[in-house]
Structures are given as structure tokens and as C-alpha cells.
Amino acid sequence: MLITFNINNESRTLDLFPMARLLDVLREQLHLTGTKEGCGEGECGACTVVLDGQIVNSCLVPVAQVNGSEIKTIEGVAHQDQLHAVQQAFIDHGGAQCGICTPGMVLAAVDLLNRNPQPSETDIRNGLAGNLCRCTGYMKIFESVVRAYQK
Amino acid sequence: MRAFIPNYQLTTPSSLADALALLNREPGVWKPFAGGTDLMVLLEAGKLPHRNYVNIWGLKELRGIEVTDSHITLGALTTYTDVQSHPVLQNEFPMLCQAASETGGLAIQNRGTIGGNIVNASPAADSPPALLAYDAEIELISTDGSRWLPYRSFHTGYKQMLIGPNELLARIRMPRNTRGATHYYRKVGTRKAQAISKVCLAALAKLDDDQISDCRIALGSVAPIVVRCVQTEDALQGQKHGAGTIKTACAALSQEISPIDDIRSTADYRLQVAKNLLTDFLLTLRA
């Protein structure tokens, strides 16, 4: 079926199987490989994207459900060469190590700061609860988020 | 092995009437597909035997929360995120808000729906214990019309429920009779976030002059279905609060639930924790 959506401010129409996972369409059809696959079952958050203003796990969204929607991936977070404050903070404060969880962490953090510009530590923990990291440890990630909003 | 995606159909009806007409025309052929947070997991694992789905996610008729003097009514597509931000739910049905906040992470809460949590019929689901304790009723609709039934009679066995192949779960309503009650919801899992429960207790009751009244208790992950613990409630209703009453209630609870050993926990652990949670609830009631 033909599916039209807006991805990182660009309108695209693709011929897709309706049950195809949004994650696979992003990576394989659109070559937006910044979105990662971790668990493939909605537990790790590596495949997080923003769908109509809310973060979702793109491994759990069939493309038939994004017809007419707006999607933002990690590739759409920076403004041209200007990194988002969250991205810069992850670099400056060691919030990333192997990098697989990072795109999802950054999108979850950006979403949190959009909803809540001055989050408490509990807010940060809740906001990132759906994103698992297996190497950096969470403290440097939390610190990066704190530094991002203090800027 | 991963599923072969071209084998699956996901058709998007233009209205609720269209969706119901399709379900009625070919009963059993089509199943509803809402936020996908359970079905897509099975799909990826190659464990989704049914092939044809109706995409109900976009049906506005199944969204929204309505409040009257006597009830609050949730569209079946109300998400966990919607639940947490509603002031009446926060004030009068806090256990449902807490269940919603402890179901997966935010990305799941933005897609998972209360209706989906009910019809997915997992005994470990997080919102059903709260819905049972709040005496929820559910509305099933089809081309033949609508019928309401008490949620406590809906699940009849493991993954079995009283819904016809042409019916859709449309709304869930709860009576606004919780004022003055102590609400206690606790989910016990392996870790705080992103865990499926080993045991989950939702309970409320009132205490007047040390006498227990309007006691309602429901448990998840301790039986083939999420259970309302009627015998335990009977052991507490009208009783004086105290050590003896707590002991009697725990004994009743032991008779009423049938936990098993599985990948998440053991029967022994679940029974002990269920009794601990009941005790903690009753102590909280007087605190």
C-alpha cells in the first residue's frame, strides 16, 4: 500500500507492506540508520523516534499506522551543523560510549525537556526509564541531561 | 524466526461503523489492532499466528475520557499517557494512574491502551487489577448494538473472555465512589522500570472507627486471570482492624489464589509476597 508521511520535515510516499515495522522502513528504505535495533520487543528504547510529537518504539509501530503522520528521527534533531543542547551535553559529559542506546537516549531526553524544561532527578529517571544502556552507566547520561537544561 | 511481513494484513477502516461492518461480515477473520505494543512483539518473534487485522488506532470514536457526576468513562483507545494526565483519574482513581505509570516506559505508555491491556488478557497485565478493584464495567459493541458487562465477569480462563468475534471493546467506565478510601497499588517486578510483574496488588478500603468497610482487593500474576479476591474481602468487611483480622485475611487469600512457577517467579514467592502486600495494605489503611 502507498503510505505518505513527513520525515524530518520532508514528505515521503512509499509503497510498503502495511505490517512492516517503522524501524525497518527507516533503516532499510530511507537509510536513516541512526535509529538502532536493540531488543526488537519494546524494552530497550534503542529504536525510539518521535511520532506526532510523542516518543514511540519504532520496532512496535506498523507503517500502516504512520500514514499522514510526522516523524522525527535522531537525524532530525540537530539544526544543520548546530547540535541540540542535549547532543552537545552527551559529547561534553561522556553520556555515550558504544553509541547503540544514544540516539534513543537523546530523543527521550529532548522529549522530556520539551515537556518539562526543569526536570527533577525523578523526572529524568522516569523520562529515560524506557531506554536501557549496557555500558556507559546511567549516571553520566543523567548528568548530561542535567547539563543540557542548565545551559 | 521472524515473521514474513507480506503474509500479514492490516487494513485501515474509515470509521468505526466500517470497522464493525468488516468484523461482522467475516467473523473471526479479522482481529482488532490498536497500539501494537503486545502484537508487534509476537510478530517480531514469529509467534503471531493470526494474519488479518483491522487497524483501529485512528478511530476517534474510541478515544476520549468523559466525566459525569456518577461515572468516569474511558474510550478503549485511552493510552497510559492519557490516563496519567487526567485530573479526575489522578484524584479519585490513583491506582489506575500508578498502574499506567509503571507499564513499560514512556514510549510504551504513549501507544499502549487500556482496552488493549484488557483484551490482550494477560494475567500479569498492570491496569486490570486496578480496574477490578474500581468495579469497572466494559462496553462491547458490534453491528447488533452495545452491551455493558461487569469487568469482573469478562475473563473466564487463561486468555479466555466473553467477547464475540464480531465485537469490539469500546469503553470502560468506573463509578465515582472512591472518596474517603485508602488506595494501595503495588507491582513487584525484577526491576523498577520495564518489568513484567511477579505479583501485583490493587486494593482500597475505608476505615471508620477502626472498622473496615468498602474493601475491594484484586491481584495480578497469581492465577490464570487477574482476580478479584472476594473471600478475602468478606474476611475483612465490617471487621475491626487488628492483628487477628490481618491473619484471617491472609489465610483467606492463600485459599483464593493459585500462583504457579514460571519464568518470572515461583509459586511460593508469589504466595508469600501476595500475603505481604495484603498485610502492608492493611497496615497502610490505619497509618
Interface residues (C-beta under 8 A of the other chain):
Chain A: F17 P18 M19 A20 R21 G40 E41 G42 E43 G45 T48 Q54 I55 V56 N57 C59 L60 V61 P62 A64 Q65 N67 A108 D111 R125 N126 G127 L128 A129 G130 N131 L132
Chain B: I5 P6 Y8 Q9 L10 T11 T12 F33 G35 G36 T37 M40 V41 L43 E44 A45 Y53 N55 W57 G58 T81 S101 G104 G105 L106 A107 I108 N110 R111 K192 A193 Q194
